[in-house]
């Protein structure tokens, strides 16, 4: 998502309307922000507030901390927009934003020295559902319990493995985006995913049954 100059010319009336890509649209929002239009940042917040909160919640296990991190990540991103360089990459802004969220979450964990604490009891299973699945009012109690156990187990996985599980298995990001977020080679990431899944299975085996 390169920060190219804004096109000022009108589209010819005879040309077929070609819908702008998400990356092009986000580039224009960013250009407007840099030109002094603060309201242009609002659509980016609305678009990615679920993603930022989801990543922070699974990293931290606390709704209050996740809300703080997600909010601060947007503040940080807005303040650093002049340093953002999309360079034509797909999903460049969201990748950059998630990197801010991950780093902010790590700062919170370091400050509280709680990297291996169990999932905060304030987080309901529906708030921290593992993987993306549509809400199902007829979901069975056993399914909800299993989801809860997965979330508890995830918080018991060491941080460097937890973050890769969140990005790859929960948010389902491609390796190229994860590489940009964690600044690690793709080969290293693939090895870490395998080890992380094994550690999650170990943690799940020791997770308590949830009633």
N, C-alpha and C positions, 0 to 999 in steps of 0.2 A: 504494500500500500504506500506508494511513493507520494510525497507531499508536493505534487505538481501544482503549477499555477492554476487558478480558477479560470475556467472558460467563460468569457463574457458574451460571446456571440450567441444569437438566437438560433435554434435548430431550424433548418429549412422546413417550410410548411409541407413540402412534398415528400420529405424523408419519413420513412416508417419509424415510429417511436420504438426505441430500443431501451428496455428497462435497465437502469443502472445496476451494477453489481453492488453487493453489500459493501465490499471494500471501497468502491468508488464513492458510495454514499457516505461512508465514514470518513473518507479523505476530505470530502466537502465540509462535513461537520467540523472537522479539525481545523480546516482552513478558516472557517468562519470564526471559530473560537480564537484563533491566533490573530484575527483581524479585529477582535474586541467584542464579538457577539457571544457573551457568556451563555445565553439561552441555548445556543447550538450544542452545548455539551449535554443537555438534558436527555435527548434521544439516546445517547450513548450510555448514560446511566440506566435508563429504562431498559435498554436492550441487554445489559450485562449485569444487572443487579442480582438476578437469580444465580448466575454463574459465580460471581464473586462471593456471595454469601455461602453458597454450597461448598465451594473449595475451603473457605475459612472455617466453616462449621465442622467439616470432617477433619481438618487439620487440628482444630482446637478442642472440639467436643463441647463447647460452651456457646450457647446462643448469644449471650451478651457480648462475649469476646468477638464472636464472628461478626456481629453487627458493627462493632467498633472498627474491626479490621477492614470490612468491606467499605464502610463509609470513608475511612482514612485513605484507602487505596484510590478511591475516586478523587479525593482531594489531592493526593500525591500526583496522580496522573494528570489532572488539570494543570497543576503547577509546573509540570515537566513537559507539557505538550510541545514546547519549542525545541525539546531535545529528541522528540519521537521521530524515528525514521522507519517508515514502512518498507521502503526499497522494493516495492512491487510484490511483496510477499502476501499470499492469501492469509486472511485472518490475523494480520500483523498487529492490529490494535488490541484485539482480545488476547492474543498471546502475550503482548507486552503488559496488559493489565493483570492477567493471571500471575505473571512473574512478580509483579508488585505485591499481589495478595499473598503469594507463597512466602515471599521474603518478610512481609509484615507479620505473618503468622509465626514464622520461625523466631522473629524477635520477641513476640509475646511468650512463646514457649520457653525461650532462654531466660527471659526476665522472671518468669514464674517458676522455672525449673520443674516443669510438669510434663515433659515430653512423653512420659510413659504412663500418665494417669489414665484410669478408666474413663469412659464416656460420661460426661456430666449428666446427672439424672434429670436436669431440666429439659433436655432435648428429647422430644417425643419421637417415636419411630417414624411417624408421618413426615416429620421435619427433616429427617436424615435418612431417607430411603436410599438403600444401596442400589445404584444403577438407575437409569431413567426408565420408569414404567408409569403409565397413566394411572391416575387415581381410580381405584376400583372399590365402590362402596360395599361390595359383596366379598371382599378379600377375607380369607379365613383367618381365624385367630392364630393358627399355626404359622401362617405366612408372616404375619406381623411379628410374631415372636422370633422367627428366623431372621427377619430383617434387623430386629433389635440386637440379636446376638452378633450379627455381622458387624454392626456399628460399634458395639463394645469391643469386639476382637480387633477391629481396625485401629482403635485408639491404643491398643496394646502392642501394635507393631512398631518397631523402631522408626524414628522420624524419616530417615532417608528412604525407607521402603514404603512407609505410609504415603508419602507425597507422590511416589510413582504410581501406587495403586489408585490414588484419588484421580490423578490426571489420566491414566490409561484405562483403568477398568470402570471407574465411576463416571468421569466426564467424557470418556471415550475419545480423547484427543489423539491425533496421529503423532507418530514419533517425531516428525519434523517440528511440530509445534512444541512438543515436550522438550526437545533438544534446545529450542530457543528459550524456554522457560527456565530449565535447570542448568543450562550451559554445560551439558555433558554430551560426549559422542553417542551416536545412536547405538553402536555396538554395546557400550556400557549400559545404556538404558534397557536394552533388550535382556541383558544378563540380569540386571537389577529387577526387572519385572518378574522373571522366573523365580528368583530368590524371594521376592516380596510375596508372591502368591503362596510359596511354601510356608513362609512365616505367618501369613494370614491363616492358613490351614492349621498351623500349630496353635496360634492364638485362639482360633475358633474352637479347637478341641478342648481348650481349657476355659472357655467362656461359660459362665453360669447359665442355667436354664432361666428363661424369662417368663414369668407368669402373666 
